[in-house]
Amino acid sequence: MKDDRLSAIRQHLYSHGFSHIQAIADAVGASLPTVRRDLLALEAEGVIVRTHGGARIADTAGTEVAFELREQKNLAAKRAIADAAFEELVPKSTVFLDAGTTVLQLARRLRLDPIPLSIFTNCVTVAQVLMDVSDLRITLIGGQLRPENASMVGPIAESALGRLWFDQLFLGAGAIADDACLYSLDEHEARINELMLARSAKKALLVDSSKFGHRLTYRVAPINSELKLFTDHKLPVEWRARMNNLGSTVIEASYRESERR
């Protein structure tokens, strides 16, 4: 499909920088005339810049493509986790969806099978995915926009959260370190995630198994018995045991490597 091919071209150029047309054609499995037409379309959108014999990502499009790359990474696992978490949603409850890419897959799943919910989020992309679904009432938390995660953070967002209470929270994480704590790459993201946990009755962590055993700069919170963990079937045995010892319920979702929807 053309949309898939355009996405593949964007990802290739983001990963490789400048690339010759032949290399792009080889990477996406398309003919040279097709790739030339695709590059013209992407240039018209402002996504890429064509140069003699090749192309590169436009400077203004780097953040958008980076977000897309993160969303596509381990996509089958994220979709399986989202399917499992979807079963936890309680109709007519108040739910917070954070700006994690696995949580975004839950939003996409909810769009396919809507149930009546009041959804709060600090993620612009989540709000866009769900904004025209009739059974949902969507509230986007204001604040400072963090483009890398399409998320609202900072004092205004934190102040808004401090006046709210949620029946359920679905939270992502940048990393789960050996100290069994959640970590984030960004200070503001870590602070608002910590506040989300404090303002929610039921807390679910949606994170694929690749995030375990890594540490980022800013600590969010420790894993404890209040946190229900949704992950995939590749979670190492030792980590499953650690989570159980901490009292966290672990739900492991299975998927096929070739799974696509």
C-alpha positions as CSV (number, residue, x, y, z in Angstrom):
1,M,0.0,0.0,0.0
2,K,1.1,3.5,-0.8
3,D,0.7,4.8,2.8
4,D,2.9,1.9,4.1
5,R,5.5,2.6,1.5
6,L,5.6,6.3,2.4
7,S,5.9,5.5,6.0
8,A,8.8,3.1,5.2
9,I,10.6,5.8,3.2
10,R,10.2,8.3,6.1
11,Q,11.6,5.8,8.6
12,H,14.5,4.8,6.3
13,L,15.5,8.4,5.8
14,Y,15.2,9.2,9.5
15,S,17.5,6.2,10.3
16,H,20.0,6.7,7.5
17,G,20.1,10.4,6.9
18,F,20.8,11.2,3.3
19,S,20.1,8.3,1.0
20,H,20.4,7.7,-2.7
21,I,17.2,6.9,-4.6
22,Q,18.4,3.4,-5.4
23,A,19.1,2.6,-1.7
24,I,15.6,3.9,-0.9
25,A,14.0,1.7,-3.6
26,D,15.9,-1.3,-2.3
27,A,14.9,-0.6,1.3
28,V,11.2,-0.4,0.5
29,G,11.0,-2.9,-2.3
30,A,9.7,-0.5,-5.0
31,S,10.7,0.6,-8.4
32,L,12.8,3.8,-9.1
33,P,9.8,5.6,-10.8
34,T,7.6,4.7,-7.9
35,V,10.1,6.0,-5.4
36,R,10.6,9.2,-7.3
37,R,6.8,9.9,-7.3
38,D,6.7,9.1,-3.5
39,L,9.6,11.5,-2.9
40,L,7.8,14.2,-4.8
41,A,4.7,13.6,-2.6
42,L,6.7,13.7,0.6
43,E,8.5,16.8,-0.4
44,A,5.2,18.5,-1.1
45,E,4.1,17.7,2.4
46,G,7.3,19.2,3.8
47,V,8.5,15.8,5.2
48,I,11.7,15.4,3.1
49,V,14.1,17.4,1.0
50,R,15.1,16.1,-2.3
51,T,18.7,16.5,-3.3
52,H,20.7,15.5,-6.4
53,G,20.3,11.7,-6.7
54,G,18.6,11.2,-3.3
55,A,16.7,12.7,-0.4
56,R,16.9,13.4,3.4
57,I,14.4,14.2,6.1
58,A,13.4,17.8,6.4
59,D,14.7,19.4,9.6
60,T,11.2,20.3,10.8
61,A,9.9,16.8,10.4
62,G,12.5,15.0,12.6
63,T,10.4,15.0,15.7
64,E,7.3,13.6,14.0
65,V,9.2,10.8,12.4
66,A,11.0,10.0,15.6
67,F,7.6,9.6,17.3
68,E,6.4,7.4,14.5
69,L,9.5,5.2,14.8
70,R,8.9,4.7,18.5
71,E,5.3,3.8,17.9
72,Q,6.2,1.2,15.3
73,K,8.9,-0.4,17.5
74,N,7.7,-3.8,18.9
75,L,4.3,-3.0,17.5
76,A,3.0,-6.5,17.6
77,A,3.8,-6.7,21.3
78,K,2.3,-3.3,22.0
79,R,-0.9,-4.3,20.3
80,A,-1.2,-7.5,22.2
81,I,-0.6,-5.7,25.5
82,A,-3.3,-3.1,24.5
83,D,-5.7,-5.9,23.7
84,A,-5.2,-7.4,27.2
85,A,-5.5,-4.0,28.9
86,F,-8.7,-3.2,26.9
87,E,-10.4,-5.9,28.9
88,E,-9.8,-4.0,32.1
89,L,-11.7,-0.9,31.0
90,V,-14.9,-0.4,33.1
91,P,-17.8,1.3,31.2
92,K,-18.8,4.7,32.4
93,S,-15.7,5.2,34.5
94,T,-13.1,8.0,34.4
95,V,-9.9,6.9,32.7
96,F,-6.5,8.6,32.3
97,L,-4.4,7.6,29.3
98,D,-0.8,8.8,29.4
99,A,1.5,9.6,26.4
100,G,3.2,6.2,26.1
101,T,3.3,4.5,22.7
102,T,1.8,1.3,24.1
103,V,-1.0,3.3,25.7
104,L,-1.5,4.9,22.3
105,Q,-2.3,1.4,21.0
106,L,-4.9,1.0,23.7
107,A,-6.5,4.2,22.4
108,R,-6.5,2.8,18.9
109,R,-8.1,-0.4,20.2
110,L,-10.7,1.7,22.0
111,R,-11.5,3.5,18.7
112,L,-12.3,0.2,17.1
113,D,-14.6,-1.0,19.9
114,P,-15.8,2.1,21.8
115,I,-17.4,1.8,25.2
116,P,-18.8,4.8,27.2
117,L,-15.9,6.4,29.1
118,S,-14.7,9.8,30.3
119,I,-11.2,9.9,29.0
120,F,-8.5,12.3,30.2
121,T,-5.1,12.5,28.6
122,N,-2.0,14.6,28.3
123,C,-1.2,13.2,24.9
124,V,-2.2,15.2,21.8
125,T,-2.0,12.1,19.6
126,V,-4.3,10.1,22.0
127,A,-6.8,12.9,21.9
128,Q,-6.7,13.1,18.1
129,V,-7.3,9.3,17.8
130,L,-10.3,9.4,20.0
131,M,-11.8,12.9,19.5
132,D,-14.6,11.9,17.1
133,V,-15.7,8.7,18.9
134,S,-19.3,9.3,20.0
135,D,-19.3,7.1,23.1
136,L,-16.2,8.9,24.6
137,R,-15.9,12.2,26.4
138,I,-12.3,13.5,25.8
139,T,-10.5,16.0,28.0
140,L,-7.0,17.0,26.9
141,I,-4.9,18.3,29.8
142,G,-3.3,21.7,29.0
143,G,0.3,22.6,29.6
144,Q,3.7,22.9,27.9
145,L,3.9,20.8,24.8
146,R,6.7,18.3,24.7
147,P,7.0,17.4,21.0
148,E,9.1,14.3,21.5
149,N,6.2,12.6,23.1
150,A,3.3,14.7,21.9
151,S,2.6,15.3,25.6
152,M,1.5,18.1,27.8
153,V,3.8,18.6,30.8
154,G,4.9,21.3,33.2
155,P,3.3,23.3,36.0
156,I,0.0,24.0,34.3
157,A,-0.5,20.3,33.5
158,E,0.5,19.3,37.0
159,S,-1.9,21.9,38.6
160,A,-4.7,20.5,36.5
161,L,-4.0,16.9,37.6
162,G,-3.9,17.9,41.2
163,R,-7.6,18.8,41.1
164,L,-8.7,15.6,39.4
165,W,-9.3,12.0,40.4
166,F,-9.4,9.0,38.1
167,D,-10.9,5.5,38.4
168,Q,-8.2,4.0,36.2
169,L,-4.8,5.0,34.9
170,F,-3.0,3.4,32.0
171,L,0.6,4.4,32.1
172,G,3.6,3.7,29.9
173,A,7.3,3.7,31.0
174,G,10.6,4.5,29.3
175,A,12.4,1.9,31.3
176,I,12.2,-0.4,34.3
177,A,15.6,-0.6,36.0
178,D,17.2,-3.2,38.2
179,D,15.9,-1.3,41.3
180,A,12.4,-2.2,40.2
181,C,11.5,1.5,39.6
182,L,10.0,3.2,36.6
183,Y,12.2,5.7,34.8
184,S,11.7,8.4,32.2
185,L,14.1,10.3,29.8
186,D,12.5,13.6,30.7
187,E,12.3,15.4,34.1
188,H,8.9,16.9,33.4
189,E,7.5,13.7,32.0
190,A,8.7,11.8,35.2
191,R,7.1,14.4,37.5
192,I,3.7,14.3,35.8
193,N,3.7,10.5,35.6
194,E,4.3,10.4,39.3
195,L,1.3,12.7,39.9
196,M,-0.9,10.5,37.6
197,L,-0.1,7.6,39.9
198,A,-1.0,9.6,43.0
199,R,-4.3,10.7,41.5
200,S,-5.7,7.3,40.4
201,A,-7.5,4.5,42.1
202,K,-6.5,1.6,39.9
203,K,-3.1,1.8,38.2
204,A,-2.0,-0.3,35.1
205,L,1.4,-0.2,33.6
206,L,1.6,-1.0,29.9
207,V,5.2,-1.8,28.9
208,D,6.7,-4.3,26.5
209,S,9.5,-6.7,27.7
210,S,12.3,-4.7,26.0
211,K,11.9,-2.0,28.6
212,F,13.1,-4.2,31.5
213,G,16.6,-4.0,32.8
214,H,17.3,-0.5,31.5
215,R,17.7,2.8,33.4
216,L,16.9,6.3,32.2
217,T,17.8,9.6,33.9
218,Y,14.7,10.4,35.9
219,R,13.0,8.1,38.4
220,V,9.2,8.1,38.4
221,A,8.1,5.6,41.1
222,P,8.7,2.1,42.4
223,I,6.7,-0.9,41.3
224,N,4.4,-2.1,44.1
225,S,1.3,-4.1,44.8
226,E,-1.0,-1.3,43.6
227,L,0.4,-1.5,40.1
228,K,-0.9,-4.1,37.6
229,L,1.6,-4.9,35.0
230,F,0.6,-5.6,31.4
231,T,3.5,-6.9,29.3
232,D,4.3,-9.5,26.6
233,H,5.2,-13.2,26.8
234,K,8.9,-12.4,26.3
235,L,9.3,-11.1,29.8
236,P,12.3,-12.9,31.3
237,V,11.5,-15.4,34.0
238,E,13.6,-13.6,36.6
239,W,11.7,-10.3,36.0
240,R,8.4,-12.1,36.3
241,A,9.5,-13.5,39.6
242,R,10.6,-10.1,40.9
243,M,7.3,-8.5,39.9
244,N,5.4,-11.2,41.7
245,N,7.6,-10.8,44.8
246,L,6.7,-7.1,44.8
247,G,3.0,-8.0,44.8
248,S,2.4,-6.7,41.3
249,T,-0.1,-8.7,39.2
250,V,1.5,-9.6,35.9
251,I,-0.5,-10.1,32.7
252,E,1.6,-11.5,29.8
253,A,0.1,-11.1,26.4
254,S,1.1,-13.5,23.6
255,Y,1.5,-12.5,20.0
256,R,3.0,-13.8,16.7
257,E,6.1,-12.0,15.3
258,S,4.4,-11.6,11.9
259,E,1.1,-10.2,13.5
260,R,-0.2,-7.2,11.7
261,R,-3.7,-5.6,11.6
